[in-house]
Each structure stands twice: as C-alpha cells, then as structure tokens.
Amino acid sequence: MERRQFIAGIPALAAINSIQSVPQQIDSKNDFDRFSGYLNQIQKPVFEAWAERRLVASLDRAEFPRKPRNQFAALEAIARNFYSICQVDRKGLFLQPEIISALESSIMPGHADSFNWDKGEQPLVDAAILAAGFLQNPFLFENKLNANIQAGLIEGWRKCLSIKPFENNWLLFAAMVEAAIQKWDKPFKPECIPHAIQKFEDWYKGDGFYSDGPRFHMDFYNSIIIHPFLIVLGKLGHVDPQLMQKHLDRSKRHAIVLERMIGPDGGFPPLGRSLCYRAGLFHHLAFMALEEKLPALLSPNSVKKALSLSIEKTLAISAKGKLGENAVDQSTGLLRPGLFNFDPQLAEIYISTASLYLCTWAFIPLGLGKDHEFWANEKGQTTAEKLKSSQVLEIDQALKD
C-alpha cells in the first residue's frame, strides 16, 4: 500500500506531504490549508497504523499506567477521528479501498484491531461518536460503505446498547446510537431518545448551560457533547420544533461564552475534567460554525481566529507549522496527554492515547470548503483581542430562560 495515497484523497487534507511550507500567521488567507495541514499531522499516524493492522499496538503507551485501556483503543481512536473526517470530507473522498478494508476488518471478531462493542462501559461512548459522524454525513454510510460494513455497524450499535448509560451526558450516547439504528434499520431501544431529551430539559440551568446530570459541573462537557448532540438529534426530527428552537438559542449563547473564554494567546481556563482533549474542548464553537448557526454577536472570522489560537496553543505548533513535542511524540507522531504542555498526570483514569483524538473536533469547519466566508474572508479579532486593544464591545445579555 502506498502510504501517500492512503490519505491523499481528501482535498482538505492535501497539505500532508508539504507541511513545511504551511504559513505560520493566524490571519493568513491560507488558514484553510494551514488547518488542513495540522489535521493531517494528527491523523496520519493513526490511519497508517490502522491500515497496517497495528493500531492497538501503536496506541499502547507507557504514559498511561493507571488502567489498561487496550480493549477500547481501536473503536475509540477510529470513532473520534472518523467523527471529524465525516464532517470534513462531505463527498467521501477519504473512504478509499484501504480505509474500507480496514473498517471491514475491524468489525470482524479476532482481528488485531477489531472493535469492542460491549465489553466494559467505554464502547457506548465511542459507538455513539461513530454513529454521530455518520448521521452528520449519511451520504458516507449510504453510498460509500458496502452492505457487509453497514450490517456490521448496525449489529455493533445494537450490542453496545446493552451497556447501561450513566445519568449524565452518557444518556445522549445511547440516544445517538438508537438514532443511527432507527435511521438505517428499525427501532431497537426507542425509549433512549425521548428519555435523554427530557432529562436535559430538566437539567437546563440557564444562560446556555446544562447540568451534566443532577449535579452541575463546571467543565467543557456542554461543548464537547451536550449542545452538539442535542442539535444533531433535533435535525433528525427527534425533538419537538419549539423545544428545538430553545436548544438552538441556548447553543448560540453557549458559543458566545466559549469564544470569550479564549485569550489573546490562545489560553483559556482549565476548568473541570478531560482537559487532555486540548482544542477539542471547543467542539461546540467549531460545530456551530460548521452548521452556520453562529449568533449575530460572533462573526465567522472571530470564531476562526479563536479556534486558531486555541489549536496552536494547545498543540504547541511551531513557526514552521509543526506540532510540538509537548503535544506529539516526535518519534511516532502520536498525541501525548496534557493541555498546554505534556502532562500525563492530567489524564483521568478513562483517558488513553486513543481518547486524545477528540482534539480533531476543533477542525470540523474545514467541511465548509475553502471558498466559504469562514475561510475566504479577511482576518477577524476575538473578543479577548478587542478587549486588549480597548475596543468597544456590543452588549452581551444572558438568556432569559
């Protein structure tokens, strides 16, 4: 297999073999190419290892001594990368024969990198993430996967619903899996969806924040999972239109909060858990840009700038456009745990090398295409930069609900 051909099928990721020439300026008109180059550097080692049937072995790192996570690694790494790929690659150019073959092998028991759908609790999370990626781009599932892979994924999704979700954002994982099963087969556990939607309506606290379960936690899970997944379920018709409008208003408010968290240097408050997801913590901001649902208070350029700053800060990107050693093992190209630095102590017990690829979710606005306003227009300023230069800001009012 030609390694260069393996990922060359994605126009948005075409910079992989010429990353040395990626410009360093955040306000460059080549932002699209620069983002593409960063994403390629992150994902290339994973997909190469997967195609060569050594993914799980590659992801087995000494940096995570707390608990063996190898049994979850294949599905976790592929689902988190596929979620971003599905939204970046709208036409399915990435799904070349090598990828199809790897996916087909991974749904077969006994393969070195086979997916674990129902052993332990973690599979529910990543089965849902994989489902969400395909639900965001059903063209890939329906037109790029053969009947054998489609049936294998549906069977895997059914298996994972034997896992009882926790009473928090995990309810949305079960709902997302059921939504995929309903779309491409027949209802399996239909009660999962209305239960999750009602719970989060009960848990709404105001000003764009849901409680992640009965007790409120100040972390980034509203951005990582809650707001985006509620919107996806709404797009699929699982949410009453009036309630969906409430979700959307709340999501716009939360996008404003996220953008204002990012400082002029790309830093932001290290709140709560899962900080090793780095810029992926701002998934919802990227998601709202991709969905073209940003609030009027945020320009696409200010969001692009904010995401750029957070990506370059958390991935320690050099002036030459290379991911730094604080974020990536320079010998393998695999991600390392930490937030602004290499910090394995920051990884919770459920975090492994595979988990870290949620950081790719910050890149999903690439799915808008290079000519979209988000990428093509001139530079913008973030709220933090405007404050630093003493510019007058528009009034920012909290939601009334």
C-alpha positions in Angstrom: 0.0 0.0 0.0 1.2 3.5 -0.9 1.1 5.5 2.3 0.9 8.8 0.5 -2.2 7.6 -1.4 -3.8 6.5 1.8 -4.9 10.0 2.9 -4.3 11.9 -0.3 -8.0 11.5 -1.2 -9.2 14.4 1.0 -8.8 17.8 -0.7 -9.0 19.5 2.7 -6.1 17.4 3.9 -3.9 17.7 0.8 -1.1 19.5 2.7 0.1 16.4 4.5 3.2 16.0 2.5 4.2 19.6 2.3 3.5 20.8 5.8 6.9 22.5 6.0 5.5 25.3 3.8 2.4 26.0 5.9 2.4 29.6 6.8 2.5 30.5 10.5 0.4 33.6 10.5 -3.0 33.1 12.1 -4.6 35.8 10.0 -3.2 34.4 6.7 -5.5 33.9 3.8 -4.2 30.3 3.8 -5.9 29.4 7.0 -7.8 26.6 5.3 -4.6 24.9 4.2 -2.9 25.5 7.5 -5.8 23.9 9.4 -5.7 21.0 6.9 -2.0 20.5 7.5 -2.4 20.4 11.2 -5.2 17.9 11.0 -3.2 15.7 8.7 -0.2 15.6 11.1 -2.6 14.5 13.9 -4.4 11.8 11.9 -1.9 10.3 9.5 -0.1 8.1 12.1 -3.4 6.7 13.3 -4.8 5.8 9.9 -1.5 4.4 8.7 -1.3 2.1 11.7 -4.9 1.1 11.2 -4.3 0.1 7.6 -1.3 -1.9 8.6 -3.2 -3.7 11.4 -1.0 -2.3 14.2 -3.3 0.4 15.6 -3.9 -1.0 19.0 -0.2 -1.9 19.4 0.8 1.6 18.4 -1.6 3.2 20.9 -0.4 1.2 23.8 1.7 3.8 25.5 3.6 3.8 28.8 2.3 7.3 29.5 -1.0 5.8 30.8 -0.1 3.4 33.6 -3.3 3.8 35.6 -5.5 1.3 33.9 -5.2 -0.9 30.8 -7.4 0.6 28.0 -6.2 -1.5 25.1 -9.6 -3.3 24.8 -11.2 0.0 23.9 -8.4 1.6 21.8 -9.5 0.6 18.3 -13.1 1.8 18.4 -12.1 4.9 20.5 -9.4 6.1 18.1 -11.2 5.4 14.9 -14.6 6.8 16.1 -13.0 10.1 17.3 -11.1 10.6 14.1 -14.0 9.4 11.9 -16.3 11.9 13.6 -14.2 14.8 12.3 -13.5 13.1 8.9 -17.2 12.6 8.3 -17.8 16.3 8.6 -14.6 17.5 6.8 -15.0 15.1 3.9 -18.6 15.7 2.7 -18.1 13.7 -0.5 -16.5 10.7 1.0 -13.2 11.0 -0.9 -11.3 9.8 2.1 -13.0 6.4 2.0 -10.6 4.8 -0.4 -10.2 1.0 -0.7 -7.6 0.9 2.1 -10.0 2.6 4.6 -12.9 0.4 3.5 -10.8 -2.7 4.0 -9.6 -1.5 7.5 -13.2 -0.7 8.5 -14.4 -4.1 7.3 -11.7 -5.9 9.2 -12.3 -4.0 12.4 -16.0 -5.1 12.6 -14.8 -8.7 12.4 -14.0 -10.5 15.7 -10.5 -11.7 16.2 -8.8 -9.0 14.1 -5.8 -7.3 15.8 -7.7 -4.0 15.7 -11.3 -5.3 16.0 -13.9 -3.1 17.6 -15.1 -4.0 21.1 -18.8 -3.0 21.1 -20.0 -4.3 24.5 -17.2 -5.3 26.9 -16.9 -2.7 29.7 -18.6 0.7 29.6 -16.5 2.7 27.2 -17.8 1.2 24.0 -21.1 3.0 24.3 -19.3 6.4 24.2 -17.4 5.7 21.0 -20.1 3.7 19.2 -22.2 6.9 19.7 -19.4 9.1 18.4 -19.1 6.9 15.3 -22.8 7.0 14.8 -22.9 10.8 15.2 -20.3 11.2 12.5 -22.3 9.1 10.0 -25.5 10.9 11.0 -23.9 14.2 10.2 -22.9 12.8 6.8 -25.3 10.0 5.9 -24.0 10.0 2.3 -20.9 8.2 3.5 -22.9 5.4 5.3 -25.4 5.0 2.5 -23.1 5.4 -0.6 -19.6 4.6 0.5 -19.9 1.5 2.7 -20.9 -1.9 1.4 -23.8 -3.9 2.8 -21.5 -6.0 4.9 -20.0 -3.0 6.7 -23.4 -1.4 7.1 -24.8 -4.5 8.7 -21.7 -4.9 10.9 -22.0 -1.4 12.2 -25.7 -1.8 12.9 -25.1 -5.0 14.8 -22.3 -3.3 16.8 -24.6 -0.4 17.7 -27.2 -2.9 18.9 -24.6 -4.7 21.0 -23.4 -1.5 22.7 -27.0 -0.6 23.8 -26.7 -3.5 26.3 -24.5 -1.0 28.3 -26.5 1.0 30.8 -25.6 4.7 30.5 -24.9 6.9 33.5 -27.4 9.6 34.3 -25.4 12.3 32.6 -24.1 13.1 29.1 -24.0 9.3 28.5 -27.8 9.4 28.0 -27.0 11.2 24.8 -24.6 8.5 23.7 -27.4 5.9 24.0 -29.8 8.2 22.2 -27.3 8.8 19.3 -26.8 5.1 18.8 -30.5 4.5 18.8 -30.9 7.3 16.3 -28.5 5.7 13.9 -30.2 2.3 14.3 -33.6 3.9 13.6 -32.3 5.7 10.5 -30.7 2.7 8.9 -32.7 -0.2 10.3 -35.6 -0.3 12.7 -36.2 0.9 16.3 -34.3 -1.1 18.8 -34.5 0.8 22.1 -36.6 3.8 21.1 -37.1 5.0 24.7 -33.4 6.1 24.8 -34.0 9.2 22.7 -37.0 10.9 24.5 -35.6 10.0 27.9 -32.3 11.8 27.1 -34.0 14.8 25.7 -36.4 15.2 28.6 -33.6 14.7 31.1 -31.5 17.5 29.6 -34.6 19.8 29.5 -34.9 19.1 33.2 -31.2 19.8 33.8 -31.1 23.1 32.0 -29.6 25.7 34.4 -29.8 28.9 32.3 -27.5 31.2 30.3 -26.6 28.4 27.9 -25.5 25.8 30.4 -27.0 22.3 31.1 -26.1 20.4 34.1 -24.3 17.2 33.2 -26.6 15.0 35.4 -28.5 16.0 38.5 -25.5 18.0 39.9 -23.9 20.9 38.0 -20.2 20.5 37.0 -18.2 23.5 35.6 -16.4 21.8 32.8 -16.5 21.6 29.0 -19.0 18.8 28.5 -21.7 21.3 27.3 -19.3 22.0 24.4 -17.8 18.5 23.9 -21.1 16.6 23.8 -24.3 18.1 25.2 -25.1 21.0 22.9 -23.9 19.5 19.6 -25.6 16.1 20.2 -28.9 17.8 21.1 -28.8 19.7 17.9 -28.0 16.6 15.8 -30.9 14.8 17.4 -33.1 17.8 16.6 -32.0 17.8 13.0 -33.1 14.2 12.8 -36.6 15.1 13.9 -36.4 13.6 17.5 -37.0 17.0 19.2 -40.2 19.0 19.2 -39.7 22.1 17.0 -40.5 24.5 19.8 -38.0 22.8 22.1 -35.5 22.6 19.3 -35.6 26.4 19.0 -34.9 26.7 22.7 -31.9 24.3 22.2 -30.7 26.4 19.4 -31.0 29.7 21.3 -29.1 28.1 24.2 -26.5 26.8 21.9 -25.9 30.2 20.4 -25.5 31.6 23.9 -23.0 28.9 24.8 -21.0 29.6 21.7 -20.6 33.2 22.8 -19.4 32.0 26.2 -16.8 29.7 24.6 -15.4 32.3 22.3 -15.0 34.7 25.2 -13.0 32.1 27.2 -10.2 32.1 24.6 -7.5 34.7 25.5 -5.3 36.6 23.0 -2.6 34.0 23.3 -5.0 31.0 22.8 -5.1 30.2 26.5 -8.3 29.5 28.4 -9.4 28.5 31.9 -8.5 24.8 32.7 -12.0 24.0 34.0 -13.1 20.5 35.1 -12.2 17.2 33.6 -11.0 15.8 30.2 -8.6 18.7 29.6 -6.4 16.4 27.6 -8.8 16.9 24.7 -7.0 20.2 24.1 -8.7 22.4 21.5 -11.4 19.7 21.1 -12.9 21.3 24.2 -14.2 23.9 21.9 -16.1 21.4 19.7 -19.3 23.3 20.1 -17.8 26.5 18.7 -16.5 24.6 15.7 -19.8 22.8 15.4 -21.9 26.0 15.3 -19.5 27.4 12.6 -19.9 24.3 10.5 -23.7 24.4 10.9 -23.7 28.1 10.0 -25.6 28.8 13.2 -23.3 31.3 14.9 -25.1 34.0 16.8 -25.0 37.5 15.4 -22.6 38.6 18.1 -19.9 36.3 16.7 -18.5 36.8 13.2 -17.2 33.7 11.4 -13.7 35.3 11.3 -13.7 35.9 15.1 -14.5 32.3 15.6 -11.9 31.1 13.1 -9.3 33.2 14.9 -10.4 31.9 18.3 -10.2 28.3 17.2 -6.8 29.0 15.5 -5.4 30.5 18.7 -6.6 27.6 20.8 -5.4 24.9 18.4 -1.9 26.5 18.0 -1.6 27.0 21.8 -2.7 23.5 22.8 -0.8 21.7 20.1 2.4 23.7 20.7 2.6 24.4 17.0 6.0 25.8 15.8 6.7 28.7 13.5 7.2 26.1 10.7 3.8 24.6 11.3 4.9 21.5 13.1 3.1 20.0 16.1 5.3 20.4 19.1 6.8 17.8 21.4 4.5 19.0 24.2 1.6 17.6 22.2 3.0 14.9 19.9 5.6 12.2 20.3 8.1 13.3 17.7 9.3 9.7 17.1 5.8 8.2 16.4 3.6 11.2 15.6 1.1 10.1 18.2 -0.6 12.6 20.6 0.6 12.9 24.1 -1.6 13.8 27.2 -1.7 17.3 28.5 -3.3 20.6 27.8 -0.7 23.3 27.1 2.2 21.0 27.8 3.0 17.3 28.1 1.4 16.3 31.4 0.4 12.7 31.9 -0.9 13.4 35.4 -3.7 15.4 33.8 -5.1 12.3 32.2 -8.1 10.8 34.1 -8.4 7.1 34.5 -10.6 6.9 31.4 -8.1 8.8 29.2 -5.8 6.9 26.9 -3.8 7.8 23.8 -6.9 6.9 21.7 -9.0 9.3 23.7 -6.8 12.3 22.8 -8.0 12.3 19.2 -11.1 14.2 20.2 -8.9 17.2 19.7 -9.6 16.8 15.9 -13.2 18.0 16.5 -11.9 21.6 16.6 -11.1 21.2 12.9 -14.6 20.4 11.6 -15.2 23.8 10.0 -13.0 22.5 7.2 -16.2 20.9 6.0 -17.5 24.3 4.9 -15.0 24.3 2.0 -12.1 26.6 1.2 -14.2 29.2 -0.6 -16.7 29.7 2.3 -16.8 33.0 4.1 -15.4 31.3 7.2 -12.1 30.7 5.4 -12.0 33.2 2.5 -12.6 36.5 4.3 -10.1 38.8 5.8 -8.8 38.4 9.4 -11.0 39.0 12.4 -10.5 39.7 16.0 -11.6 37.7 19.0 -13.4 39.3 21.9 -10.3 39.0 24.0 -8.2 40.8 21.4 -10.8 43.6 21.2 -10.7 44.0 24.9 -6.9 44.0 24.9 -6.9 46.9 22.3 -9.6 48.7 24.3 -12.3 48.4 21.6 -15.9 48.9 22.5 -17.9 45.7 22.6 -21.6 45.1 21.9 -23.9 44.5 24.8 -23.9 40.8 25.7 -27.1 39.8 27.5 -27.8 36.5 29.1 -30.7 34.3 28.0 -33.9 35.0 29.9 -34.9 31.3 30.3 
